[in-house]
């Protein structure tokens, strides 16, 4: 049995096809196929508040390709979720209707639902019940932050700060201030807070910072890595450091968001468990079908 997750972000669109495994009353999954298409819907949505005709058609073509792949892989259930860019675009619903016509149903979800779905990826399994964690998901259009204590969600908030939004100069100083205030307030009274980061950028930063990608990164190490990255031009980050062209620019504002949150929240370190919205969608499908 196979399930599929479609994550329509502001920077890239992803398709994850997963094999569902049943072992002794436990249902798990293994990743079969993962495709990533850098559509950058946020470039239109955050500046023009509208998905251009070119990106509209690229989106429909991508969903059509994903639909055909799901059919070939004999996917039995799927879920497609769109986040910040599609929320901001005034024709987001038109894109949804066009994709529905070629066989892909898309849900435009808010930041709270996005955070909950990612939490469904069994993020709690990676937590020490005796520790306090600040979970940070940085996307192209928004950043979701959640505080966990005793492996339970204390509070969560979504902010309109993301890598594409910042690159397009569509971030607002008051949003940065609001995020700093919220992090300062939610972490007040807790000692030794640890960070959990998700998203393609923190995964890449983790691999650049450590040979062991699962090893935590301290604030000092992340700041040193950030300083190292900005010492290169965009072109040199691609050719000398080997970053993909659609990663070489967004990794800078992503680092700035993570560093800001770590500093304000006095985080000891941050670790990237390499789970995201697509993983949460697969787990959501498992839970849904298991409860039937």
N, C-alpha and C positions, 0 to 999 in steps of 0.2 A: 504494500500500500504506500502511496506517495501523496504528500501534501505540497502545496506551493505557497510562497509568500511574495507579494509584490509590494515593495516599499518605494513610493513616489516622493522623493525628497526634493529640496530646493536646488541641490547640486547634481545629484545623480538619481537614476531610477534603477532599482535592483530587482532581480528575480532569483529567489532561492527555492530550489526543489529539494525536498528532503525525503529520505526513506524512513518510514515509520517502523520501529522495532518493538516487539513485545517480548519481554523476558520476565518470567515469574511474577506476573501481575503488575509489572512496571512497564510503562510505555515510554520509550525514548525515541530519538531520531538521530540519523547521521546525514550530514550534508552531501547531497549527490552532485548538484550543479549550482553554481552561483554566477550570475551574469550581472554586469554593471555597465550602464549606459550613461555617460555624462551629459545629460540634456540641458542642465542649468536653467530650469524653469524660473528660478529666482531672479535671474537677470531681467526678465520681463516683468515678473509679478511685483517685485519690490520697487522698481522705478516707474513703470508704466501702469501698474495695477491691472495688467491685462496680459494674457498669454498671446504672443504674436501668432500670425497665421502660419509662419514657418515652424515655430516650435509646437504649435497646435497639431500640425500634420506629422511632425516627428514623433510626438507623443502617441498619436493614433497608430502610426506605423510600428512603434516599439511595442505597444500593447498587443497589436495584431501578431507580431513575432512571438511575444510571450505566450499568447493564446495557442499558437501552433505548437510551440515547444511543450506546453503543458499537455496538449493532446497527444503528442508523440511519446512523452514520458508516462502517459496513462495516469495523470494526476487525478485523484478521486475527490479532492476538495482543495479550495484555495481561498485566499483573502487578499484583497488589494487595498492599501491604505495610502492616502495622500496627506501631506502635512502642510507646512507653513506657506509655501509658494501658492499652492492651489487654494488655500484659505484666503490669501490676500488678493488673488486674481478675480476681477469682476466677471470673467467668463469661465471660471473654474467649473461651474455646473454644466456649461456647454461642452467642455472637454469630457466631463464624466458621461454625458449623454452620448457623445460620439464614440467613446470607448465601449459603452454598453452595447451599441449597435454592432460592434465587431466581437462581442462575446466576453468582455471583461467588465465586471461590476466593481466600481471604485467607491470607497467610502472616504470622504474628506473628514479627518478627525482633528479634534482640538488638542492642545498641548497636554492637558490632563489625561486624556485617553491614551495619547502617545506614550506618556510616562508609565501608565498602568500596563500597557501591552508589553513594553520593554521589561518591566518588573516581572511579567509572566514568563520571561525566559529563564526562570528559576534563579534570578539574581540572588535571592535570599540564601540559596545553597552555598554561595561563595562567601557568605558573611559569617564572621565569628559572632555568636549571639551576645558575647560580653563586650563587644566593641560598638562604637558609634560611627556611622558612615554618612558621608554626603555623596549622593549619587548625582553625577553630572553628565547629561547627554547634550553634546554640542552638534547642531545640524547646520544646514545652510541658511535657514531663516529664523530658527528659534533655539533657545537653550532651555532644557527642562532640568530642574534641580529638586532633589528629594532628600529629606533627612530620615535616616533609619536608626533606631535605638532598640536594642534587644531583638534585632531582626524584624522589627515591625515599623511600618511607615508612620512617621510622626506628622510630617507635612510635606507638601509638594507645590511647586509653582513653575509656571512657564513664562519666559521672557522673550520679547521680539528682538533678540540678539542672535545673529548667526553669521557664519563666515561669508556667505554671498551678500547678505544685507550690509555687512561692514565694508566689503570690497566695493560695493556700489554706493557707498556713502549714504546709506539709508538707515543707519543706526542713529539713535538720538541720545544725547548726553543724559537726559532725564531717565532713559531706560537703564543705562549703566548705573546711575545713582540708585534707582529703584532696586536693581539686582543686588548691589552692594548692601543696601539697607536690609533687604530681606535675608540675605546670607548672614549678616552680622546679628540680626535679631534671632534667627532660627538656631544659630550655633551657640548663642549666649548660654552659659551655664554648663556646657559640655566640655570635657577635657579630652585630649587625645582623639581628635576626629580624623578619620581616614577617608580618603577619596576613592571613588570608583568612577572611572570615566568610560563612556561609550561613544562610538562614532568612528568613522574612518580615520580622522585626524589624530585622535589620541592613540589609536592602534599603531599608526605609523610613527608617531613620536616615541611610543614605547619601544618599538623595534629599533629606532635610531639611537635611543638612550641606552639600551641594554642588549647584550647578546641574548639574554634570557628575557623574552618579551613579557613574561608573566611577573617579572620582578618589579616591585614598587619604584616609583620615581619621586624623589624629594623635590621640594619647591626650588632649591638651589640648582639641582641638576636640570630641571625643566627650564629654568631661567637661563642657564648656561647654554642649553641646546637652542633656545629661542634666539639668544644673542648670536650664536654661531650661524643659524639659518638666515637671519636678516643681514648678515655680513656678505651674503651672496646675492647677486641679482636673480631675478626670476629665471632668466635664461640659464645661469650657472647652476641654480638648484636643479634644473632639469638635466643638464648635460654633465655636470661634475658630481652632483649628489645622487643622480639617478631617479629623481622624483618624477612621477607622471605629470604632464602639463596641467591637468585639472586637480592636482594635489599640491603642486609647487606654490600656488598662490594662496589657497584657502588654509594651508597649514599655519600661516603666520597669524591671521586673526583668531584662529582656533586656539593657538598657544596663548594669545592675549586674554581670551576669555577664561581659559583654565587657570592661568597665573593669577588673574584678578580674584577669582573665586577662592583659590588656595590661600592667597594672602589674607583676604578679608575673613575667611573662615578658620584661619590658623590650622590648615590641614597638615598633618605630619607628612603624608605622601599621597600619591595617587597610583592606582593600578588599573590596567586596561584588560578586562576579562574577555574581550573580543566577542561580545554579544551586542545585539542591536534590535531595531524594530522588527526586522525580518525573522530573527530567532524568536522574538516574543509572539509574532503572528503564528508561527508554526506551533508553538506551545499552546496558544489560544485555540487553534484548530484541534489539537490533541484533546484538550480539556472539553471542548464543545462536543466532539464526537464520542468521547468516552462517557459523557454524562447522558447520552441518548439512551 
